């Protein structure tokens, strides 16, 4: 929910600035300023706020499990999300880190982990 409120605020601010500039016949200034507001809003969300919103305020985030892998668990370490998947083809467990902005992503592979034993 907080994610939608954030984006509504950013879009509303850009439209408000554009509307004020359009009323005073400053179209170029309005367009440039609105694009700058949207760019700053996007980069702030992507590089800083996405995981903070998800972890602390119930935001929205989607992660896909790679084809052929099985999802085991997910946990938070500070503001970074760690996801554990199992790859039956290599019999290994893979811990993948999703950090802010996907800049520094860690990956830990455990060989021969056998977390899922077929019956």
N, C-alpha and C positions, 0 to 999 in steps of 0.2 A: 504494500500500500504506500509506504513512504517513497518508493521509487517513482510511482505514478504522480505523487504530489510534487516531488522534486522536478520531474520533467514538465508538469503543468506550469510550475512557477517559472522555469527557464523559458518555455515557449511564450507564456504570458508576458514576461519581461521584454522579450524580443519584439513581440507584436505591439506592445505599448510604446516602446521607443520608436518603432517604425511608424506607428500611427501619429505620434506627436510630430515627428519629422515630416511626414507626408502632409500634415495639416499646415505646416509652415513652408511648404514647397521646397524642402531640402531632401529630395528623394535619394540622392547619392549618399548623403550622410546617414540617412535612415537605413538604407540597405546595408551599407558597410558596418554600421554599429550593430544592427541585428545579427548579421553573420558572425561578428566578433563575439557577441553574447552567446550565440548558439555554440560556437567553437570552444569558448571557455567553459561553458556548461558541460559539453560532451567530454572534454579532456579532464575536467575535475571529477566527473562521475567515473570515467573509465580508469583513471590513474589513482584515484584516492577514495571515492565514496562507495563504489559498488559493493565490495565485500564488507565494509563497515555497515552499510544499510542491511545487507542480508544477515549478518551475524547479530547485530544489536537491535535492529528495528523491524525485522521481518520483511526485508526487501525481496527482490526477485532476481534469480540467477539460474542459468541452465548450463549443465555440463553433460556431455554425451560419453557413454562408455564405449571404448573402441570396439570395433567388430571382432567377434570371437573371444572377447574377454568377459569375465563375470565380475560384477561389482560386489565387494565384500563390506567395506565400511568407509566412512568419511569422518573427519574430525578437524577441529580448529586448533591452530597453534598461533597465538597472538591474533593478527587479522588475516592470516593466510589459511586457506582451506587445503587439507591434505586428503586425497582420495586413494583408497586401496582397491586395486583390481587384480584378478587372477587370470593369467594367460595359460590355458591348458596345453597349448601347443608347445610351450617351452617349460611348463611346470614351474612357473615363477610368479611371485607376487610383486606387483609394481605399485609403489607409493609415488603419487604425482602431486606436486605442490602447485596450487593456483594462487599466485601472488597478485598484488595490485597492478593492474595494467599488463599483466603477463610478461613483465620485464625480467624478473629473476625467478625462474621456475626450477625447483629442485626435483630430482627423480632418484628414487632408491629402488633397486631390484634385488629381491631375495630369491636365490635359485633353490630348487627342490623344496618348496615350502609346503606343498600338498594341503592346502586349507580345505579343499572340497574333495572328499573321498566318496566315490560313487558306491552305492549300495548294491 
